[in-house]
Amino acid sequence: MITISKETLNAIAITWDYIAADAYEMCEDDNEIAVEMTIDAGRLKMNNYADAQNEVRSLINAHGYAPVLAAISKKLQLL
């Protein structure tokens, strides 16, 4: 089981709100794509959520990218 802190989930949601205007159409109504766009490319860190970026990176190193992406997508509905 992959455990993600509330702080990191909040950071992802806030970062999505920041990029949504530009990224929404590319997501094709797929929440997993929205999460991917939010956690990739250091966007969390760029939005002053370095701890969240580090947590996501640590989870990916421990569990792999696809399982972490799926876990976040199940816990956090961005679209």
C-alpha positions as CSV (number, residue, x, y, z in Angstrom):
1,M,0.0,0.0,0.0
2,I,1.2,3.4,-0.9
3,T,0.7,6.1,1.7
4,I,0.7,9.8,0.6
5,S,0.5,12.6,3.1
6,K,-2.4,15.0,3.2
7,E,0.2,17.8,2.8
8,T,1.4,16.3,-0.4
9,L,-2.1,15.7,-1.7
10,N,-2.9,19.4,-0.9
11,A,0.2,20.5,-2.7
12,I,-0.7,18.5,-5.8
13,A,-4.3,20.0,-5.8
14,I,-3.0,23.6,-5.3
15,T,-0.4,23.1,-8.1
16,W,-3.1,21.7,-10.4
17,D,-5.2,24.8,-9.7
18,Y,-2.2,26.9,-10.8
19,I,-1.6,25.0,-14.1
20,A,-5.2,23.9,-14.9
21,A,-6.0,26.8,-17.2
22,D,-3.1,25.8,-19.5
23,A,-3.2,22.0,-19.0
24,Y,-6.9,21.1,-18.8
25,E,-7.5,20.5,-22.5
26,M,-4.4,18.2,-22.8
27,C,-5.9,15.9,-20.1
28,E,-8.8,14.7,-22.2
29,D,-10.9,14.4,-19.1
30,D,-8.5,11.8,-17.7
31,N,-7.7,12.5,-14.0
32,E,-4.5,10.4,-14.2
33,I,-3.1,12.6,-16.9
34,A,-3.9,15.7,-14.8
35,V,-2.0,14.2,-11.8
36,E,0.9,13.2,-14.1
37,M,1.1,16.8,-15.4
38,T,1.1,18.1,-11.9
39,I,3.8,15.8,-10.4
40,D,6.1,15.8,-13.4
41,A,8.8,18.3,-14.4
42,G,9.4,19.5,-10.9
43,R,6.2,21.5,-10.8
44,L,5.6,20.9,-7.1
45,K,9.0,22.3,-6.3
46,M,8.5,25.2,-8.7
47,N,5.4,26.1,-6.7
48,N,7.3,26.0,-3.4
49,Y,6.3,22.5,-2.4
50,A,9.8,20.9,-2.3
51,D,8.7,18.6,0.5
52,A,5.9,17.3,-1.6
53,Q,8.1,16.8,-4.6
54,N,10.6,14.9,-2.4
55,E,7.8,12.7,-1.0
56,V,6.6,11.9,-4.5
57,R,10.1,11.2,-5.7
58,S,10.8,8.9,-2.7
59,L,7.5,7.0,-3.3
60,I,8.4,6.6,-7.0
61,N,11.9,5.3,-6.0
62,A,10.3,2.8,-3.6
63,H,7.3,1.7,-5.6
64,G,7.7,2.7,-9.2
65,Y,6.2,5.5,-11.2
66,A,3.0,3.9,-12.5
67,P,1.8,2.6,-9.0
68,V,2.4,6.0,-7.4
69,L,0.6,7.8,-10.2
70,A,-2.3,5.4,-9.9
71,A,-2.4,5.7,-6.1
72,I,-2.4,9.5,-6.2
73,S,-5.1,9.5,-8.9
74,K,-7.4,7.3,-6.8
75,K,-7.0,9.5,-3.7
76,L,-7.2,12.9,-5.4
77,Q,-9.8,13.9,-8.0
78,L,-8.5,16.9,-10.0
79,L,-11.0,16.7,-12.9
